[in-house]
Amino acid sequence: MSVLRPDRTLMYLRKSPLILTAILAGVSQERAQQATDGPDGWSVVEVICHLRDYEEIFTGRARLMLDQDNPTLPGYDQEHLARERNYKNQSLHEAFDAYVQNRQRFINLLSGLSDAQWHRPGIHPQWGDINLLELGTNAALHDLIPIEQLASTLGMAATA
């Protein structure tokens, strides 16, 4: 049996919003804008905006893979997106609520897939050939770095 399975991927995708809710409990807008992971690092609110927007990206890529045969998936420049969408000045709670909604849409999209659909291919701009199961698993794994970053920034964990 493979380690990569749809049920495990969906379980992992459901966990991040719960973990982030605990990490962000009691964090004010002011602290979310001021606390960074270093002099050139992102603030808490910028990290949440990044997660919110990447949920849209993962969902868009998944839809392409479901609607087209072996599509080339679009690439994104996260620094450009952060400037373009003015992450620094966004509301922490609005961005987090949107992240949770975007994650739920992604989970809903993936939840009803057949085994054949989970294995539909696409071409990732950095990794090359990828299937929908790998994309979904990558979305769950993508959360780990920002989660650790937030925990460290807010003084809840030592930096790795």
DADAUR-V410329 format. One record per residue. RES is the residue in one small letter. PSI is psi as a letter, one per 20 degrees, with the letter a starting at -180 (none if undefined). BURIAL is 1 if it has 24 or more other C-alpha atoms within 12 Angstrom, else 0. D_CENTER is the distance of its C-alpha to the mean C-alpha in Angstrom with 1 decimal. Layout:
RES | PSI | BURIAL | D_CENTER
RES | PSI | BURIAL | D_CENTER
This chain:
m | p | 0 | 26.5
s | q | 0 | 23.3
v | h | 0 | 20.6
l | o | 0 | 18.1
r | q | 0 | 18.8
p | g | 1 | 17.2
d | h | 0 | 18.1
r | g | 0 | 16.5
t | g | 1 | 13.2
l | h | 1 | 13.3
m | g | 0 | 14.5
y | h | 1 | 11.6
l | h | 1 | 9.0
r | h | 1 | 11.5
k | h | 1 | 11.8
s | g | 1 | 8.9
p | h | 1 | 10.0
l | g | 0 | 13.4
i | g | 0 | 13.1
l | h | 1 | 11.6
t | g | 0 | 14.4
a | g | 0 | 16.9
i | h | 1 | 15.8
l | i | 1 | 16.0
a | p | 0 | 19.2
g | j | 0 | 21.9
v | p | 1 | 20.1
s | r | 0 | 21.9
q | g | 1 | 20.9
e | g | 0 | 23.3
r | h | 0 | 21.9
a | h | 1 | 18.3
q | h | 1 | 19.6
q | h | 0 | 22.0
a | p | 1 | 20.3
t | r | 1 | 18.8
d | k | 1 | 18.4
g | r | 0 | 21.4
p | h | 0 | 23.6
d | j | 0 | 21.3
g | r | 0 | 18.0
w | q | 1 | 15.5
s | r | 1 | 16.3
v | g | 1 | 14.4
v | h | 1 | 14.0
e | h | 1 | 12.8
v | g | 1 | 9.9
i | g | 1 | 9.0
c | h | 1 | 9.6
h | g | 1 | 7.4
l | g | 1 | 4.3
r | g | 1 | 6.4
d | h | 1 | 7.4
y | h | 1 | 4.8
e | g | 1 | 4.8
e | g | 1 | 8.4
i | g | 1 | 8.5
f | g | 1 | 7.5
t | g | 1 | 9.9
g | g | 1 | 12.4
r | g | 1 | 12.6
a | g | 1 | 13.2
r | g | 1 | 15.8
l | g | 1 | 17.4
m | h | 1 | 17.8
l | h | 1 | 19.3
d | h | 0 | 21.6
q | q | 0 | 22.7
d | o | 0 | 24.3
n | l | 1 | 22.4
p | q | 1 | 20.8
t | p | 0 | 19.8
l | q | 1 | 16.2
p | q | 0 | 15.7
g | r | 0 | 14.6
y | q | 0 | 13.2
d | o | 0 | 14.4
q | h | 0 | 11.9
e | g | 0 | 15.1
h | g | 0 | 16.7
l | g | 0 | 14.0
a | g | 1 | 14.2
r | g | 0 | 18.0
e | h | 0 | 18.2
r | j | 0 | 16.3
n | l | 0 | 18.0
y | g | 1 | 15.1
k | h | 1 | 17.9
n | j | 0 | 19.8
q | r | 1 | 17.4
s | p | 1 | 17.8
l | g | 1 | 15.6
h | h | 1 | 16.3
e | g | 0 | 15.8
a | g | 1 | 12.4
f | g | 1 | 11.4
d | g | 0 | 13.3
a | h | 1 | 11.6
y | g | 1 | 8.1
v | g | 1 | 10.0
q | g | 0 | 11.8
n | g | 1 | 9.2
r | g | 1 | 7.7
q | h | 1 | 11.5
r | g | 1 | 12.3
f | g | 1 | 10.1
i | g | 1 | 11.8
n | g | 0 | 15.0
l | g | 1 | 15.0
l | h | 1 | 14.7
s | h | 1 | 17.0
g | j | 0 | 20.1
l | q | 0 | 20.0
s | r | 0 | 23.0
d | g | 0 | 23.1
a | h | 0 | 24.1
q | h | 1 | 21.1
w | h | 1 | 18.7
h | j | 1 | 20.6
r | p | 1 | 20.6
p | r | 1 | 20.1
g | r | 1 | 18.6
i | o | 1 | 18.9
h | q | 1 | 15.9
p | h | 0 | 17.0
q | h | 0 | 16.7
w | i | 0 | 17.2
g | c | 0 | 19.6
d | p | 0 | 20.1
i | q | 1 | 17.3
n | r | 1 | 17.4
l | h | 1 | 15.1
l | g | 1 | 15.2
e | h | 1 | 14.0
l | g | 1 | 11.2
g | g | 1 | 10.1
t | h | 1 | 10.8
n | h | 1 | 8.9
a | g | 1 | 5.6
a | g | 1 | 7.0
l | h | 1 | 8.4
h | h | 1 | 5.8
d | h | 1 | 5.4
l | g | 1 | 9.1
i | g | 0 | 10.0
p | h | 1 | 8.7
i | g | 1 | 10.2
e | g | 1 | 13.2
q | g | 1 | 13.4
l | g | 1 | 13.6
a | g | 1 | 16.0
s | g | 0 | 18.1
t | h | 1 | 18.2
l | j | 1 | 19.4
g | k | 0 | 21.9
m | i | 0 | 20.7
a | q | 0 | 20.4
a | q | 0 | 22.1
t | q | 0 | 20.3
a | none | 0 | 19.9
